[in-house]
Amino acid sequence: MVNNEELLDCVLCLDETLSEAEEALEKKNYSTALHKIREAREVISEMRDDDEATDDRQEIDMHVANNLK
């Protein structure tokens, strides 16, 4: 599971990236805006993958612990 500090860093990074996308849209620089939005989605996807991997590890640990009892 992601700790609070990592989560905060991620949110701040996403905020910065989305602000850059917003600026690019205001300047009608659509390719830059699209690139920044894709960067933000990639960060979200990585966080989701990390969280799911943690869930899987927790399930495996629980299964092993239950079998050892």
HELIX and SHEET records of a PDB file:
HELIX    1   1 ASN A    4  GLU A   26  1                                  23    
HELIX    2   2 TYR A   30  LEU A   68  1                                  39    
END                                                                             
